[in-house]
Each structure stands twice: as structure tokens, then as C-alpha cells.
Amino acid sequence: MKTVALLSGGKDSVMSVLMAIRHGHTPVVIANMAPEKEVHEVDSYMYQTVGHEAIEDLARCLELPLRRSTVVRGQAKDQTLLYTDTPPADDEVEALYRLLKTILAEFPEVRGVTSGAILSNYQRNRVECVCRRLGLVSLAYLWHQKAEDVLDMAEVLRVRAIIVKTASIGLDPQAILGKTLVEARPALEKVAIEYGTHMAGEGGEFETLVLDCPLFKTHCLRVKEQRLVMVDSNAYAPSAHLVLRVEQVEKTEEERRADAELLRKLLNGEISFPSDRTTFMTRVVEGVLPAWHHSEPTTITHSPRVDSGVDMYGSKSCSQLVLTSSIILTTNEEVECAVHEVLERIRALLGDDQALVHVVAYLPNLTEFESAFRAAYEVAISPIGPPCLTILGISREVSTSLWMEVMAIPKPSSGAQTLSRDVLHAQSRSSWAAGSAGPYAQACRVTWRDGSSRVMTSAALGLVPESWELAEASDLVENFPDNFGARAMTTVTKTFIAQFVYAVWNIIGYGAVYRKNLRMCTHVTVYVCTTVVDMVDVATLVPALWVCCSEEEWKKVTGRILTVETLPRNAMVQISVELCDEAVV
């Protein structure tokens, strides 16, 4: 897709463009937030402004049009983590919204926005909010990359950046400002070990300016003059930045050829990074056949009944409701009415003191009605901190109406056992895990006052995080057919394995946000299409796949396989888990 490159001039925003190009996207315009005239550092919650004086030259090196807007100190009006859906017009985030809206009018072919967020939910949530309101896709290919991996990636991609600001314990501005990342890395590693700082500067420890990268086609930048501005000279964590004058320098023919070759390798998949899942996928693939041969078949439960629902393991002050619409579904309009009816009844029953955690929707004719359901659900559910959502297609023999099963908890208050409800709602494409474009949380952590907590996930599809497309056998590892015995295994089975493994990979990413892993899994539900059961040895294969993905025995969790008529996007499988730091009673 055609993209806007949201650039500060730093390494992260430039590397995000490179990684987006790797995944088939093309930047057509640069967006930059600059400080007011004669101001060099705004110290914004959202934007890097140090080095802004070099942005015009940087854009010329990229040979892309530049569009800019102004950010003013003190305009972070809404400082909540999730941001509001009714923001004040003078908030600094709204300046970005107006800039991108103007760019979209000028460049209507644009469909996405690249940004360099690594760990800041504050920044990611705001970029995603702006993108959602403008109908754009957020691309954040550095999201949740390890600090050392980010620096390694910069070196592999030949992104030459200098440090232009420091604000961290252990970093001496006089000694480190103006140094390249390669030159400064020993000091950054030392400070990270001693003080727990972020080696790639994601915690605001330092900021950078890119002087050269393979996207600079004919010219790179050279610092002509620099002036050090000491903001705070305290001995504990001094803060300072550079004011620069840069000039463009023509690249040599050899440098141009080297850049072109690196970009060719990047586009052709000849360059790999630690985030590429290769190690994980190879381990799983190599282990499945032995595990499969020794697995005992597990029980398969067939289509759920309206009067029973699917137990979501509710306990410890959790409320669980099952409600059925009175409307028989034959049209999209009836689906919309049914969604409104059921959600209104749920709200009436739960009142203002309960918060939704997980919604499971059972929909007849899912293939026909999924779009209508999602459209109605998006209108009814706030995009700010939404609950998890699992959608299942059921046979009309089971029900001709929509029914929903919901889990809710008391909202945190002085008298409730609930201490907090923390929602993971990532809407960007990344290499971390698949996000979601609508008001559907990937996971939710509930913490109780006794210190225990539980993470519940939506049922994850086997989507490739970078593209949000369903995984195929070719998305695993190159030797996948050889390892699995291609002659004996059908294409359907290989595709099922690929979707299962990617679903688990996504769940691993969700859990990691809460510092939980699959060894903390207490419950797992594997939803499988009925037609797949007829073609794949699901009862034996699923336990084997779980062992290889989680390195834990299937029998150690409360695991079940549930068949349904259809799944979203005609997927073969989707998986939901619960992760606990202790047994939930």
C-alpha cells in the first residue's frame, strides 16, 4: 500500500519505513511535526523535535515531498494512556490528525502510516486513534522489538544515526552527543546493564538523527556545525541536545550500488532479523512429527448448544451471561437489530458497576453475516478499552438467531475485589503479533486485590502479523515440506498446522505484554471448523502442536477442541487461552 512516513528524523521512524518497504509498502510523502519558530526542543509526550532543522534536507535525500505542522509546548491536554474518543481540539495529537487529513486530501492513494513506536503504548494508541478516524492503517514494524535487536537492525540496514539529545542517568552529554550509534553502543550497553535503561532510547534516554541510510538515493547528510545546549546539568541525569546545521553530500557510485543491493536483498527476503520467528517456527516444525506419533487422541466436542454456552472458566467475582436475540436472522438489517438488542440487554443486566471482559458471539450464516455483525458491533462498542471478542459461526440447526456469551467483572472500586482491568488493544501491523482494526481487544488482564491476576485472550486466528493474512504452509520455514513428509501429508493438514502455529505465536505476543508465557496457561480452547475435522486428524495433531509450541504437555492444561460450522475469514482454526500467575479458584 502507499504510505505516509511519519518521520522525526530519528533512527526508529526511518527504520520503520525500511521495514514497511520490506513488507511491500511504498512511502509517497513525509509527515513531520515541528516546533514553533526559534524553538528547538518542545519535550513533547508524542514527538521528537530535536534535529527538526535537518528534516527538509533529509526529505530531499529521500526524494519525497514533505508536509509539516507545528507542535506547541504544553499541548498534551489528554495524558491518559488510552486517549479519548472526544479529544480537545488543541491537543498535540489533534495537530497530527489535521496534518494527516490534509495529506490524505492531497494524496488520496495513501492507505497507511508508518511510525517508529517500540514500547510506548501512549504513542502507539494515539497514532492508531488518528489512523482509525481517518480510515488509515497503522504500520509499526519495530513494535516490541528488543532494544539490542533494534540497534542490530540499524547496523544491518546501514542506518547511520548520531545522538542529538540525552536525558539519562549515566550518559554524559559532553561525551556522547554527536557520536554515531555504533560509536556510542558500548556506553549505551553499560548504562543499560547498570541502571536498567533502554539501550535503544525508547524510554527517552536519547534521541537520534539519521545522516544516511539505503533510502537516501543520491545524497546523504553531513553535520556542518553543531552547538550543544545544556538543559539540565545535574550530576544524576544531565540533559542536553544539539542544534545542528547540516549539508547534503553526494554519494559515491560505489555507495549507491551498495544501497541498491541492500534494498534488493531486503525486498527479496534475503535479510533476516531476530523478530522473524525463524527459530520458533523451526523448533515447532522439527518437533511435530515425533510429538504427533506419540500423542494420544483427545476428545472433540461438537457444536455448542444455546442452552449451555461455552464455559469461560468464570470464577472469583466474574459474572457470566448467555443471551439470545429474539430475531431470526435472514438479512443484514436483522443482524444489526439483533446486535443492538442483545448488547442493550447485556448492559441492562450488568448495570454501571460491571465491565465487560470477553464477548463470545455465535452467529448463524457467519460467512454471509460477519461484515454486518462487525459493523453493528463497532457502532455499539467503544473503541477505547474494548473487551475481547470471539466470533463463531454456528449451524442454523443449532440456532437461527444471534446469541452471545459474556464475561464481566466488577469495576475497580473501594468495595470490589477487582483491582484493575488492563486491556491490550493493538491496531497496528507489526512483526510482534496480529492486531485488530475494530473495537476488539486481543487480551485483557484482570488483577484482584489479593495480588493474583488472569489474562484472557480473544480467540486468535492464524494471521501473519505483518500482513494480517491467514498463514499458509509457505509462511513457516523453507524445509517445512521435507520435515513433515510432503508425500504423506495433505495440503489441508499443512495449512492447518501453519494457522495453528501462527495463532499460538500471536498469543505468545499478547501474553508477553503482561509478562506471562504459555507455561502459565491454565485453559486453552481450540475452535476448529467441522469440515476440517473430516480432513485432518485434529484429535491427535492438536495436542502434538501444543506440546511443540508451548513446550508443555496438553494434559497439563484444561484443554478442549470445539468444532463449529465456520470461523471468521473462513479460517481453519482459532485459539483462546487463559494465563494465570497462580491457580484461580
C-alpha positions, 0 to 999 in steps of 0.5 A: 500500500502507499504510505505516509512516513511519519518521520522525526528524523530519528533512527526508529521512524526511518527504520520503520519505513525500511521495514514497511518497504520490506513488507511491500509498502511504498512511502509517497510523502513525509509527515513531520511535526515541528516546533514553533519558530526559534524553538528547538526542543518542545519535550513533547509526550508524542514527538521528537523535535530535536534535529527538526532543522535537518528534516527538509534536507533529509526529505530531499535525500529521500526524494519525497515531498514533505508536509509539516505542522507545528507542535506547541509546548504544553499541548498534551491536554489528554495524558491518559494512556488510552486517549479519548474518543472526544479529544480537545481540539488543541491537543498535540495529537489533534495537530497530527490528525489535521496534518494527516487529513490534509495529506490524505486530501492531497494524496488520496492513494495513501492507505497507511502510516508508518511510525517508529513506536517500540514500547510506548503504548501512549504513542502507539494508541494515539497514532492508531486513534488518528489512523482509525478516524481517518480510515488509515492503517497503522504500520509499526514494524519495530513494535516490541522489538528488543532494544539490542535487536533494534540497534542490530537492525540499524547496523544491518540496514546501514542506518547511520544515526548520531545522538542529538539529545540525552536525558539519562542517568549515566550518559554524559552529554559532553561525551556522547552527543554527536557520536554515531550509534555504533560509536556510542553502543558500548556506553549505551550497553553499560548504562543499560546493564547498570541502571536498567535503561533502554539501550535503544532510547525508547524510554527517552534516554536519547534521541537520534538523527539519521545522516544516511541510510539505503533510502537516501538515493543520491545524497546523504547528510553531513553535520556542518556545525553543531552547538550543544545546549545544556538543559539540565546539568545535574550530576544524576541525569544531565540533559542536553541536545544539539542544534545542528546545521547540516549539508547534503553530500553526494554519494559515491557510485560505489555507495549507491550500488551498495544501497541498491543491493541492500534494498534488493536483498531486503525486498527479496527476503534475503535479510533476516532479523531476530523478530522473524520467528525463524527459530520458533517456527523451526523448533515447532516444525522439527518437533511435530512429527515425533510429538504427533506419533506419540500423542494420544487422541483427545476428545472433540466436542461438537457444536455448542448448544444455546442452552449451555454456552461455552464455559469461560472458566468464570470464577472469583467475582466474574459474572457470566451471561448467555443471551439470545436475540429474539430475531431470526436472522435472514438479512443484514438489517436483522443482524444489526437489530439483533446486535443492538438488542442483545448488547442493550440487554447485556448492559441492562443486566450488568448495570454501571458497576460491571465491565465487560471482559470477553464477548463470545458471539455465535452467529448463524450464516457467519460467512454471509453475516460477519461484515454486518455483525462487525459493523453493528458491533463497532457502532455499539462498542467503544473503541477505547478499552474494548473487551475481547471478542470471539466470533463463531459461526454456528449451524442454523440447526443449532440456532437461527438467531444471534446469541452471545456469551459474556464475561464481566467483572466488577469495576475497580472500586473501594468495595470490589475485589477487582483491582484493575482491568488492563486491556491490550488493544493493538491496531497496528501491523507489526512483526510482534503479533496480529492486531485488530482494526475494530473495537476488539481487544486481543487480551485483557488482564484482570488483577484482584486485590489479593495480588493474583491476576488472569489474562484472557485472550480473544480467540486468535486466528492464524494471521501473519502479523505483518500482513494480517493474512491467514498463514499458509504452509509457505509462511513457516520455514523453507524445509517445512515440506521435507520435515513433515513428509510432503508425500504423506501429508495433505495440503489441508493438514499443512495449512492447518498446522501453519494457522495453528502455529501462527495463532499460538505465536500471536498469543505468545505476543499478547501474553508477553505484554503482561509478562506471562508465557504459555507455561502459565496457561491454565485453559486453552480452547481450540475452535476448529471448523467441522469440515476440517475435522473430516480432513485432518486428524485434529484429535491427535495433531492438536495436542502434538502442536501444543506440546511443540509450541508451548513446550508443555504437555496438553494434559497439563492444561484444561484443554478442549477442541470445539468444532463449529460450522465456520470461523471468521475469514473462513479460517481453519482454526482459532485459539483462546487461552487463559494465563494465570500467575497462580491457580484461580479458584 
